[in-house]
């Protein structure tokens, strides 16, 4: 907990010292003593009350977003279960907006996170100077989140050319390329409406009934994106933002994307289904050697420098 006297508190303390020093020479020492006693009481209550009130303050998070971009502002609903009648809440960060409230009450606290990562709790400053405004006291409470808050990098605009990609099995890149569009997968009985050029005549003659060819579907376009954040600091955050932009452009083109990063448990390579998947993986990405891309894929490698 931190304490700081207000201007009113400083003025009251100076006045109290001045009155106490002149008390023996005044015309009515008893009146001066009473004034000093009242001032001491006000000063004592004004100093002790904020400290006691903050020590008993209890907050909890009722609702919060689970995904946000760096620099964006989200709203977290906080329940003030116990606390002083005049309380100010502020998310611990530079230039964060403060909210005034009293207990018990639910307030919407604006939160802007300026650093990428995965948060499991929020640090909230609670401040009060009641009841007389002579001492300002504040402390930081760590409020756990029911679900982690993924803070993804703010994307940078990017354009990427997609290539032919490999098949994926169970989310892990595999080595073999899948043929596309002109490889026969099987034959099946003819049904009305099938084009005549698909009829496989040798098999039809052998079986005594028409059958048609079925082809492997064409391989979709896509790209493997390697985001190397091992440089750390601002350079790593720039790489994460570039990776976010590349992934968004590839997905917008309808391509498949494998994102290769390094996480808490080591290298990670995931076949992304959406921008949401990309944002969460980049939010959790850490410094370290990223996973290797699947063989046969076009690769966009992003490194610092």
C-alpha positions as CSV (number, residue, x, y, z in Angstrom):
1,X,0.0,0.0,0.0
2,X,1.2,3.5,-0.8
3,X,0.2,6.7,1.1
4,X,0.5,10.3,0.1
5,X,-0.9,13.4,1.9
6,X,-3.2,15.7,0.0
7,X,-2.8,19.5,-0.2
8,X,-5.6,19.7,2.4
9,X,-3.8,17.3,4.7
10,X,-0.6,19.2,4.4
11,X,-2.4,22.5,5.1
12,X,-4.2,20.9,8.1
13,X,-0.9,19.6,9.5
14,X,0.8,22.9,9.2
15,X,-2.1,24.7,10.8
16,X,-2.1,22.2,13.7
17,X,1.6,22.8,14.4
18,X,1.1,26.6,14.2
19,X,-1.9,26.5,16.6
20,X,-0.1,24.2,19.0
21,X,2.9,26.4,19.1
22,X,0.9,29.6,19.9
23,X,-1.5,28.0,22.3
24,X,0.3,29.1,25.5
25,X,0.2,32.8,24.5
26,X,-3.4,33.0,23.3
27,X,-6.2,34.6,25.5
28,X,-8.2,31.5,25.9
29,X,-5.8,28.4,26.2
30,X,-8.8,26.1,26.8
31,X,-10.4,27.1,23.5
32,X,-7.0,26.7,21.7
33,X,-6.7,23.3,23.3
34,X,-10.1,22.3,22.1
35,X,-9.3,23.4,18.6
36,X,-6.1,21.5,18.6
37,X,-7.9,18.4,19.9
38,X,-10.5,18.6,17.2
39,X,-7.8,19.1,14.5
40,X,-5.8,16.1,15.9
41,X,-8.9,13.9,15.8
42,X,-9.8,15.0,12.2
43,X,-6.2,14.4,11.1
44,X,-6.0,11.0,12.9
45,X,-9.3,9.8,11.4
46,X,-8.4,11.2,8.0
47,X,-5.1,9.3,8.1
48,X,-6.2,6.0,9.5
49,X,-9.6,5.6,7.7
50,X,-8.2,5.3,4.2
51,X,-5.7,2.7,5.3
52,X,-8.3,0.6,7.1
53,X,-10.8,0.9,4.3
54,X,-8.4,-0.2,1.6
55,X,-7.2,-3.2,3.7
56,X,-10.8,-4.4,3.8
57,X,-11.7,-3.7,0.2
58,X,-12.8,-6.8,-1.8
59,X,-13.3,-6.9,-5.6
60,X,-14.0,-9.6,-8.1
61,X,-14.3,-9.8,-11.8
62,X,-17.8,-10.8,-13.0
63,X,-17.3,-10.8,-16.8
64,X,-14.4,-10.0,-19.1
65,X,-13.5,-10.6,-22.8
66,X,-11.3,-13.5,-23.7
67,X,-9.7,-12.0,-26.8
68,X,-8.4,-8.5,-27.5
69,X,-5.7,-6.9,-29.7
70,X,-2.8,-4.9,-28.3
71,X,-3.8,-1.3,-27.8
72,X,-7.6,-1.9,-28.0
73,X,-9.8,-1.1,-25.1
74,X,-12.2,-3.6,-23.6
75,X,-14.6,-3.4,-20.7
76,X,-14.3,-5.6,-17.6
77,X,-17.2,-5.8,-15.2
78,X,-16.0,-5.6,-11.6
79,X,-18.0,-6.2,-8.5
80,X,-17.1,-4.1,-5.5
81,X,-18.2,-6.3,-2.7
82,X,-16.7,-4.3,0.1
83,X,-14.9,-1.0,0.4
84,X,-15.1,2.7,1.3
85,X,-18.0,4.9,0.2
86,X,-15.6,6.8,-2.1
87,X,-13.4,4.5,-4.2
88,X,-11.6,4.9,-7.5
89,X,-10.6,1.9,-9.6
90,X,-8.1,1.9,-12.4
91,X,-6.5,-0.8,-14.5
92,X,-2.8,-0.8,-13.7
93,X,-1.3,0.8,-16.8
94,X,-0.2,4.1,-18.3
95,X,-3.0,6.6,-19.0
96,X,-5.8,4.3,-18.0
97,X,-9.2,5.8,-17.3
98,X,-10.4,5.7,-13.6
99,X,-13.9,4.8,-12.5
100,X,-15.4,6.2,-9.3
101,X,-17.7,3.9,-7.3
102,X,-18.9,2.8,-3.9
103,X,-19.5,-0.6,-2.3
104,X,-21.5,-2.7,-3.0
105,X,-21.7,-1.9,-6.7
106,X,-20.9,-3.3,-10.1
107,X,-18.9,-1.1,-12.4
108,X,-17.6,-1.3,-16.0
109,X,-13.8,-0.8,-15.9
110,X,-12.1,0.2,-19.1
111,X,-9.0,-1.9,-19.8
112,X,-6.4,-1.3,-22.5
113,X,-3.6,-3.8,-22.6
114,X,-0.4,-2.6,-24.4
115,X,1.5,-5.8,-24.2
116,X,1.0,-9.1,-26.1
117,X,0.5,-12.2,-24.0
118,X,-2.0,-14.4,-22.1
119,X,-3.3,-12.9,-18.9
120,X,-4.8,-15.0,-16.1
121,X,-5.4,-12.0,-13.8
122,X,-5.7,-8.3,-13.9
123,X,-3.9,-5.8,-11.6
124,X,-6.4,-3.1,-10.5
125,X,-5.4,0.0,-8.5
126,X,-7.9,1.0,-5.8
127,X,-7.6,4.5,-4.5
128,X,-9.4,6.5,-1.7
129,X,-8.9,9.7,0.3
130,X,-12.1,9.6,2.4
131,X,-13.5,10.6,4.6
132,X,-11.9,14.0,4.9
133,X,-9.5,14.1,2.0
134,X,-6.3,14.6,4.0
135,X,-4.5,11.4,2.9
136,X,-4.6,9.5,-0.4
137,X,-4.1,5.7,-0.1
138,X,-3.9,3.2,-2.9
139,X,-3.0,-0.4,-3.3
140,X,-3.0,-2.9,-6.2
141,X,-5.3,-5.9,-6.2
142,X,-4.7,-8.9,-8.4
143,X,-8.1,-10.1,-9.6
144,X,-8.1,-13.6,-11.2
145,X,-10.0,-14.1,-14.5
146,X,-12.4,-17.0,-14.9
147,X,-10.9,-17.6,-18.4
148,X,-7.5,-16.4,-19.7
149,X,-7.4,-13.2,-21.7
150,X,-5.5,-13.6,-25.0
151,X,-3.9,-10.4,-26.0
152,X,-2.9,-10.8,-29.7
153,X,-0.6,-8.5,-31.7
154,X,-2.1,-5.7,-33.6
155,X,-1.9,-6.8,-37.3
156,X,0.2,-5.0,-39.9
157,X,-1.2,-5.0,-43.4
158,X,0.5,-7.6,-45.6
159,X,0.0,-9.4,-48.9
160,X,1.1,-13.0,-49.6
161,X,1.1,-15.3,-52.6
162,X,-0.3,-18.7,-51.9
163,X,1.1,-22.0,-53.2
164,X,0.0,-25.6,-53.3
165,X,0.0,-27.2,-49.9
166,X,0.3,-30.6,-48.3
167,X,-2.3,-32.6,-46.5
168,X,-2.5,-32.4,-42.8
169,X,-3.1,-35.3,-40.4
170,X,-4.4,-34.6,-36.8
171,X,-3.1,-31.1,-37.0
172,X,0.5,-32.1,-37.7
173,X,2.3,-31.3,-40.9
174,X,3.0,-34.4,-43.0
175,X,5.6,-34.9,-45.7
176,X,3.6,-36.1,-48.7
177,X,2.0,-33.8,-51.1
178,X,-1.6,-34.6,-52.1
179,X,-2.2,-34.9,-55.8
180,X,-5.0,-32.7,-56.9
181,X,-7.7,-32.6,-59.6
182,X,-6.4,-35.2,-62.1
183,X,-5.8,-38.3,-60.0
184,X,-8.4,-41.1,-60.0
185,X,-9.5,-42.0,-56.5
186,X,-12.1,-44.7,-57.4
187,X,-15.0,-45.7,-59.6
188,X,-18.7,-45.8,-58.7
189,X,-21.9,-46.8,-60.4
190,X,-23.2,-44.4,-63.0
191,X,-26.2,-42.3,-61.9
192,X,-28.3,-40.2,-64.3
193,X,-26.8,-36.8,-64.8
194,X,-23.1,-37.9,-64.7
195,X,-21.1,-36.5,-67.6
196,X,-20.5,-39.1,-70.3
197,X,-16.7,-38.3,-70.4
198,X,-16.4,-39.6,-66.8
199,X,-17.6,-43.1,-67.8
200,X,-14.7,-45.6,-67.4
201,X,-15.4,-47.9,-70.4
202,X,-13.0,-50.8,-69.6
203,X,-14.4,-51.3,-66.1
204,X,-17.9,-50.8,-67.4
205,X,-17.4,-53.6,-70.0
206,X,-15.9,-55.9,-67.4
207,X,-18.7,-55.4,-64.9
208,X,-21.5,-55.2,-67.5
209,X,-22.8,-52.0,-66.1
210,X,-21.6,-48.4,-66.5
211,X,-19.3,-46.9,-63.9
212,X,-17.8,-43.4,-63.7
213,X,-14.5,-42.2,-62.4
214,X,-14.1,-40.2,-59.2
215,X,-11.1,-37.8,-59.0
216,X,-9.2,-36.6,-56.0
217,X,-10.3,-33.0,-55.3
218,X,-7.7,-30.4,-56.1
219,X,-5.2,-29.4,-53.4
220,X,-6.2,-26.0,-51.8
221,X,-3.8,-23.1,-52.0
222,X,-2.0,-22.1,-48.8
223,X,1.2,-21.1,-47.0
224,X,3.2,-22.0,-44.0
225,X,4.1,-18.9,-41.9
226,X,7.1,-19.1,-39.5
227,X,7.1,-16.4,-36.8
228,X,10.5,-16.3,-35.0
229,X,10.2,-14.3,-31.8
230,X,13.5,-15.3,-30.4
231,X,14.9,-11.7,-30.7
232,X,12.6,-10.6,-27.9
233,X,11.5,-7.0,-27.2
234,X,10.1,-4.6,-29.8
235,X,11.7,-6.7,-32.6
236,X,9.7,-9.8,-31.6
237,X,6.5,-7.8,-31.3
238,X,7.0,-6.4,-34.8
239,X,7.4,-10.0,-36.1
240,X,4.2,-11.0,-34.4
241,X,2.3,-8.1,-35.9
242,X,3.7,-9.0,-39.4
243,X,2.7,-12.6,-38.9
244,X,-0.8,-11.6,-37.9
245,X,-1.1,-9.5,-41.1
246,X,0.2,-12.3,-43.3
247,X,-2.1,-14.9,-41.8
248,X,-5.1,-12.6,-42.2
249,X,-4.4,-12.0,-45.9
250,X,-3.9,-15.8,-46.6
251,X,-7.1,-16.7,-44.8
252,X,-9.0,-13.9,-46.6
253,X,-7.9,-15.5,-49.9
254,X,-9.4,-18.8,-48.8
255,X,-6.1,-20.5,-48.3
256,X,-4.9,-22.9,-45.7
257,X,-2.3,-21.7,-43.2
258,X,0.1,-23.5,-41.0
259,X,1.5,-21.1,-38.3
260,X,4.8,-22.1,-36.8
261,X,5.8,-20.6,-33.5
262,X,7.4,-21.4,-30.2
263,X,5.1,-21.8,-27.1
264,X,5.4,-22.5,-23.4
265,X,5.7,-26.3,-24.2
266,X,8.1,-25.9,-27.1
267,X,7.7,-25.6,-30.9
268,X,4.1,-25.3,-32.2
269,X,2.8,-25.9,-35.7
270,X,-1.0,-25.6,-36.2
271,X,-3.3,-25.7,-39.2
272,X,-5.4,-22.6,-38.7
273,X,-9.1,-22.5,-39.2
274,X,-9.7,-18.9,-38.5
275,X,-8.2,-15.5,-37.5
276,X,-9.3,-16.3,-34.0
277,X,-7.0,-19.4,-33.9
278,X,-4.2,-17.3,-35.3
279,X,-4.6,-14.5,-32.7
280,X,-4.6,-17.0,-29.8
281,X,-1.5,-18.8,-31.0
282,X,0.4,-15.5,-31.5
283,X,-0.8,-14.2,-28.1
284,X,0.8,-17.3,-26.5
285,X,3.9,-17.3,-28.7
286,X,7.2,-17.0,-26.9
287,X,10.9,-16.6,-27.8
288,X,12.6,-19.8,-28.9
289,X,13.1,-21.9,-32.0
290,X,9.7,-22.1,-33.9
291,X,8.4,-25.4,-35.3
292,X,9.5,-26.5,-38.8
293,X,7.0,-26.1,-41.6
294,X,5.6,-29.1,-43.5
295,X,7.6,-30.2,-46.5
296,X,6.3,-29.2,-49.9
297,X,4.6,-26.0,-48.7
298,X,5.4,-22.5,-49.7
299,X,6.9,-20.8,-46.7
300,X,6.9,-17.2,-45.4
301,X,9.6,-16.9,-42.7
302,X,9.4,-13.8,-40.5
303,X,12.4,-12.9,-38.3
304,X,13.6,-9.8,-36.6
305,X,15.9,-7.6,-38.6
